[in-house]
Amino acid sequence: MRKQELIHIHGLLVVTRNHLADQDEIEIPTDAFDAYDDYGVGPTAIAKRKDAHKEAVEYLLDGVHTVLTQNRGESPRLQSWDESDHTRHKPSPIAGRGLME
């Protein structure tokens, strides 16, 4: 993955984090994004190396995963996601390839 694409994903994950924070029915654990916040590399830090953005993305993914896992039974939106049938979708053609390769 090119650096520009990784920075774009980094920005989208920050938007996702902010969207989750704006949802009243979703409770965000106080430490969910501490590792990302402590790391200090944001999507606008374009002078940072690709590896720095890769690590920031991994911290954000961990935080989003924590939030979604904790709120799985609490949010009607997340509950409907759990109950839907995901098997009808074909796997992505890039499935199996690592995102961070």
C-alpha positions as CSV (number, residue, x, y, z in Angstrom):
1,M,0.0,0.0,0.0
2,R,1.3,3.4,-0.9
3,K,1.8,6.1,1.8
4,Q,-0.9,8.3,0.3
5,E,-3.4,5.5,0.5
6,L,-2.4,4.8,4.1
7,I,-2.8,8.4,5.1
8,H,-6.3,8.4,3.5
9,I,-7.3,5.3,5.5
10,H,-5.8,7.0,8.6
11,G,-8.1,10.1,8.0
12,L,-11.1,7.9,7.4
13,L,-10.5,6.0,10.7
14,V,-10.3,9.4,12.6
15,V,-13.7,10.3,11.0
16,T,-15.0,6.9,12.2
17,R,-13.7,7.5,15.7
18,N,-15.4,10.9,15.8
19,H,-18.6,9.5,14.4
20,L,-18.7,6.8,17.2
21,A,-18.1,9.5,19.8
22,D,-21.1,11.5,18.4
23,Q,-23.5,8.5,18.8
24,D,-25.5,8.7,22.1
25,E,-26.2,5.0,22.3
26,I,-22.5,4.1,22.0
27,E,-20.3,4.2,25.1
28,I,-16.6,4.7,24.5
29,P,-14.3,3.3,27.1
30,T,-12.0,6.0,28.4
31,D,-8.9,4.1,27.4
32,A,-10.1,2.9,24.0
33,F,-8.0,5.4,22.1
34,D,-5.2,6.2,24.6
35,A,-2.5,4.4,22.6
36,Y,-3.4,6.4,19.5
37,D,-3.6,9.7,21.4
38,D,-0.3,9.0,23.1
39,Y,1.4,8.1,19.8
40,G,0.7,11.6,18.5
41,V,0.7,11.0,14.7
42,G,-2.4,12.3,13.0
43,P,-3.5,12.0,9.4
44,T,-2.4,15.6,8.7
45,A,1.2,14.7,9.6
46,I,2.2,14.0,6.0
47,A,5.9,14.5,6.6
48,K,5.9,11.5,8.9
49,R,7.1,8.2,7.5
50,K,4.8,5.6,6.2
51,D,5.6,3.3,9.1
52,A,4.4,6.0,11.5
53,H,1.0,6.2,9.8
54,K,0.8,2.4,9.7
55,E,1.3,2.2,13.4
56,A,-1.3,5.0,14.0
57,V,-3.8,3.1,11.8
58,E,-3.2,0.0,13.9
59,Y,-3.9,1.9,17.1
60,L,-7.1,3.4,15.7
61,L,-8.3,0.0,14.5
62,D,-7.7,-1.4,18.0
63,G,-9.7,1.4,19.5
64,V,-12.6,1.0,17.1
65,H,-12.6,-2.7,17.7
66,T,-12.7,-2.2,21.4
67,V,-15.6,0.2,21.1
68,L,-17.6,-2.0,18.8
69,T,-17.0,-5.1,20.8
70,Q,-18.0,-3.5,24.1
71,N,-21.2,-2.0,22.6
72,R,-22.3,-5.0,20.5
73,G,-25.4,-5.7,22.6
74,E,-26.1,-2.1,23.6
75,S,-26.6,-0.4,20.3
76,P,-29.6,-1.3,18.0
77,R,-27.5,-0.5,15.0
78,L,-24.7,-2.8,16.1
79,Q,-27.2,-5.5,17.2
80,S,-28.8,-5.5,13.7
81,W,-25.4,-5.9,12.2
82,D,-24.8,-9.0,14.4
83,E,-28.1,-10.5,13.3
84,S,-27.7,-9.9,9.6
85,D,-26.5,-12.6,7.3
86,H,-23.0,-11.7,6.1
87,T,-22.5,-15.0,4.2
88,R,-24.4,-13.8,1.1
89,H,-21.7,-11.3,0.2
90,K,-18.8,-12.5,-1.9
91,P,-15.4,-12.0,-0.4
92,S,-13.4,-9.1,-1.7
93,P,-10.9,-9.9,-4.4
94,I,-8.2,-8.6,-2.1
95,A,-9.3,-10.7,0.8
96,G,-6.5,-12.7,2.1
97,R,-3.9,-10.1,1.3
98,G,-2.7,-8.1,4.3
99,L,-3.9,-4.5,4.5
100,M,-0.6,-3.3,5.7
101,E,1.7,-5.1,3.2
